[in-house]
Amino acid sequence: KMVAAAKLRKAQTRLLKFRDYEIKMSQLQESVVASLVDHENLAHLSYFFTERPLLKERIIVLTSDRGSCGSYNANIVKKAESYFQRPIDWETEIVSIGLKGYETLKRKFAVKQYLPRAAFENKEQIKSFLSETTGEFVDGQFDKLTIIYSHFKSMMVIDVRAVTLFPFFLEKETKLEAAPSNALEQPKEFIYEPQKSEFVHRFLEAWILT
C-alpha cells in the first residue's frame, strides 16, 4: 500500500504540473485566435483554418488499454455514445485509441480505425499520428476533427470532454466564450517572430499536442 501511495502521489504531481502548462497554452491559443478574427485569409496562415462545407467529422475516442480504471473508461464511452447520437446532417467516422473503448464501441458503431495506447508512449509517436491525421484533413478525407477524452482535475475528479481540435473557424465563438475568467486579455495585435504564417501554424501544432 505504501508503494502504491507513493506511485499515486508521483503521478498526481506530474499531472498537476502538466495541467498548468496546458491551461497556459489554451489561454495563449484563445488569445492568438482572437487576434486573427479580422484577418483576410486565415487559411493562408495555416491549414488549421481551412474553411469548407462540413461533410464528414472524424472523432477520436481516447480510453485505456486495460480495464482496472473504475468508471474512467465507462464515462468516456458514455460521452462518446451520446455525442455520436446527436441529430446531425453530416457523416461521422470513429478512431478508437485504447482497447477498452474499442471493445465497447465496435458493438454499436462502425469503428474506422483502432490503435492501442501503447502506440502513443512518447512525443514522437504522437507527432507522427498528428502529422498523418492533418495530412488526411488537408487532402479532404474529413472536414472536422474532434477528440473525446478525460481531462484531469484531481485523482477523484475526471472531466470527460468533447473538443474540436480543428478547423478553428467551426467553433471560434464557442472557444472564446468558454475562456476561463483568468484568461489572458485579448490583444488587438501581436508582433510575430518568425513571420506570422510560420509562427501561427507551429504554435497551433504545439497546442494540439497538449
Phi, psi and omega per residue, in radians:
K1 nan -0.675 -3.140
M2 -1.141 -0.692 3.109
V3 -1.138 -0.772 3.135
A4 -1.081 -0.721 3.136
A5 -1.131 -0.673 3.120
A6 -1.141 -0.739 3.108
K7 -1.123 -0.678 3.132
L8 -1.106 -0.793 3.133
R9 -1.097 -0.704 3.131
K10 -1.108 -0.767 3.128
A11 -1.132 -0.706 3.138
Q12 -1.132 -0.702 3.127
T13 -1.072 -0.766 3.132
R14 -1.119 -0.736 -3.129
L15 -1.156 -0.703 3.139
L16 -1.140 -0.681 3.103
K17 -1.128 -0.738 3.135
F18 -1.197 -0.577 -3.135
R19 -1.077 -0.692 3.096
D20 -1.052 -0.735 3.112
Y21 -1.115 -0.754 -3.125
E22 -1.107 -0.749 3.141
I23 -1.078 -0.775 -3.132
K24 -1.155 -0.694 3.098
M25 -1.112 -0.694 3.131
S26 -1.151 -0.688 3.108
Q27 -1.113 -0.749 3.110
L28 -1.127 -0.711 3.123
Q29 -1.061 -0.790 3.125
E30 -1.069 -0.707 -3.124
S31 -1.175 -0.765 3.136
V32 -1.120 -0.822 -3.129
V33 -1.080 -0.722 3.136
A34 -1.072 -0.617 -3.109
S35 -1.256 -0.229 -3.083
L36 -1.807 0.050 -3.047
V37 -0.953 -0.695 -3.082
D38 -1.639 0.150 3.131
H39 -1.179 2.415 -3.020
E40 -1.159 -0.673 -3.063
N41 -2.423 1.492 -3.101
L42 -1.137 -0.651 -3.118
A43 -1.073 -0.437 3.120
H44 -1.250 -0.482 3.118
L45 -1.304 -0.719 -3.096
S46 -2.840 2.501 3.114
Y47 -1.208 -0.147 3.047
F48 -1.172 -0.242 3.108
F49 -1.807 0.109 -3.087
T50 -1.003 2.140 -3.104
E51 -1.826 2.113 3.093
R52 -2.667 2.874 -3.132
P53 -0.999 2.437 -3.135
L54 -1.463 1.793 3.127
L55 -1.885 -0.538 -3.116
K56 -2.528 2.333 3.105
E57 -1.983 2.248 3.039
R58 -1.702 2.277 -3.077
I59 -2.097 2.100 3.090
I60 -1.693 2.174 3.104
V61 -1.904 2.105 -3.023
L62 -1.900 1.907 3.097
T63 -2.195 -2.919 3.133
S64 -1.747 2.939 3.069
D65 -1.539 -0.351 -3.098
R66 -2.004 2.816 -3.010
G67 -1.758 0.089 -3.091
S68 -1.550 0.826 -3.066
C69 -2.133 0.355 3.110
G70 1.033 -2.255 -3.107
S71 -1.539 0.086 -3.110
Y72 -0.931 -1.021 -3.111
N73 -1.198 -0.702 -3.100
A74 -1.050 -0.712 -3.128
N75 -1.205 -0.641 3.106
I76 -1.166 -0.783 3.133
V77 -1.101 -0.714 3.115
K78 -1.066 -0.759 3.101
K79 -1.099 -0.736 -3.133
A80 -1.110 -0.775 -3.125
E81 -1.073 -0.749 3.122
S82 -1.167 -0.597 3.124
Y83 -1.196 -0.711 -3.129
F84 -1.167 -0.474 -3.044
Q85 -1.611 0.217 3.070
R86 -1.139 2.611 3.034
P87 -1.339 1.829 -3.103
I88 -2.301 2.857 -3.130
D89 -2.073 0.545 3.050
W90 -2.399 2.852 -3.137
E91 -1.316 2.710 3.033
T92 -2.292 2.613 3.030
E93 -2.382 2.530 -2.996
I94 -1.945 2.299 2.955
V95 -2.012 2.049 -3.089
S96 -1.788 2.048 3.059
I97 -1.856 1.985 -3.059
G98 2.012 2.239 -3.033
L99 -1.122 -0.712 -3.045
K100 -1.145 -0.694 3.075
G101 -1.169 -0.710 -3.137
Y102 -1.084 -0.772 -3.105
E103 -1.051 -0.588 -3.135
T104 -1.466 -0.800 -3.040
L105 -1.178 -0.594 -3.075
K106 -1.150 -0.332 3.123
R107 -1.297 -0.427 -3.058
K108 -2.026 -0.443 -3.029
F109 -2.313 2.768 3.063
A110 -1.450 1.950 -3.127
V111 -1.613 2.077 -3.091
K112 -1.180 -0.719 -3.044
Q113 -2.615 2.460 3.042
Y114 -2.108 2.359 3.076
L115 -2.368 2.358 3.099
P116 -1.295 2.706 3.090
R117 -1.073 -0.481 -3.141
A118 -1.074 -0.312 3.127
A119 -1.372 -0.020 -3.104
F120 -2.277 0.871 -3.081
E121 -1.441 -0.317 -3.141
N122 -2.474 2.978 -3.056
K123 -1.097 -0.629 -3.110
E124 -1.134 -0.660 3.102
Q125 -1.175 -0.658 3.114
I126 -1.175 -0.754 3.123
K127 -1.091 -0.669 3.115
S128 -1.112 -0.749 3.112
F129 -1.135 -0.736 3.116
L130 -1.100 -0.733 3.135
S131 -1.077 -0.763 3.118
E132 -1.126 -0.727 -3.114
T133 -1.176 -0.787 3.131
T134 -1.142 -0.591 3.074
G135 -1.076 -0.699 3.109
E136 -1.204 -0.570 3.069
F137 -1.153 -0.785 3.123
V138 -1.082 -0.637 3.138
D139 -1.308 -0.111 3.092
G140 1.504 0.303 -3.137
Q141 -1.288 -0.388 2.989
F142 -2.699 2.907 -2.997
D143 -2.076 -0.113 -3.122
K144 -2.710 2.403 3.131
L145 -2.075 2.144 3.132
T146 -2.146 2.477 3.086
I147 -2.116 2.351 3.073
I148 -1.941 2.100 -3.005
Y149 -2.671 3.009 3.098
S150 -1.723 2.188 3.129
H151 -1.706 2.153 -3.064
F152 -1.269 2.249 2.982
K153 -2.008 -0.829 3.047
S154 -2.775 3.054 3.129
M155 -1.136 -0.324 -3.134
M156 -1.777 -0.249 -3.058
V157 -2.263 2.105 3.069
I158 -2.125 2.218 -3.117
D159 -1.799 1.981 -3.135
V160 -1.473 2.209 -3.038
R161 -2.216 2.652 2.965
A162 -2.055 1.951 -3.010
V163 -2.154 2.302 3.034
T164 -1.402 2.112 3.136
L165 -1.447 -0.781 3.063
F166 -2.874 2.780 0.022
P167 -1.314 2.812 -3.047
F168 -1.369 -0.451 -3.057
F169 -1.131 -0.469 -3.048
L170 -1.111 -0.626 -3.083
E171 -2.269 0.511 -3.096
K172 -0.981 -0.806 -3.101
E173 -1.162 -0.703 3.140
T174 -1.098 -0.763 -3.122
K175 -1.062 -0.729 -3.099
L176 -1.247 -0.668 3.135
E177 -1.180 -0.514 -3.090
A178 -1.516 0.097 -3.101
A179 -1.084 2.441 3.125
P180 -1.126 2.745 -3.071
S181 -1.089 -0.425 -3.124
N182 -1.701 0.307 -3.127
A183 -1.116 2.753 3.113
L184 -1.125 2.527 3.060
E185 -1.105 2.493 -3.077
Q186 -1.393 1.963 -3.127
P187 -1.322 2.689 3.112
K188 -1.340 -0.516 -3.082
E189 -2.681 2.523 3.058
F190 -1.945 2.680 2.922
I191 -1.783 2.075 -3.009
Y192 -1.759 2.415 3.040
E193 -2.540 1.966 0.103
P194 -1.263 -2.615 -3.080
Q195 -1.045 2.689 -3.056
K196 -0.936 -0.818 -3.073
S197 -1.059 -0.752 -3.120
E198 -1.221 -0.740 -3.119
F199 -1.130 -0.875 -3.068
V200 -1.026 -0.806 -3.105
H201 -1.133 -0.790 -3.122
R202 -1.161 -0.642 3.139
F203 -1.181 -0.750 -3.135
L204 -1.149 -0.608 3.046
E205 -1.079 -0.759 3.132
A206 -1.126 -0.677 3.127
W207 -1.135 -0.742 -3.141
I208 -1.097 -0.635 3.138
L209 -1.112 -0.457 3.131
T210 -1.261 nan nan
